[in-house]
Amino acid sequence: MSDWMERAQSAEARLATLKQANDAVLEKWRVFKANFGIKEKSSGDIEIDFDKFVQNLGVENALELKQIIDQEYGTKKAS
């Protein structure tokens, strides 16, 4: 019976550790979404606050994103 108690206690400890790790990951995800203006609807669709998104990207990343959009959609004006 002692063996079963030890196994149960070990499983409970592992479960608590996994829950803490999972909670930390979820919190990082919440912060990430908030920083970039991403909201998730109950349907699973996402809404993006593009002003907040671009502001938090910073200049270099925003310019890289613009370049990718220009290439993908052919929006770059000819010089």
Secondary structure, 3 states (H helix, E strand, C coil): CHHHHHHHHHHHHHHHHHHHHHHHHHHHHHHHHHHCCEEECCCCCEEECHHHHHHHHCHHHHHHHHHHHHHHHCCCCCC
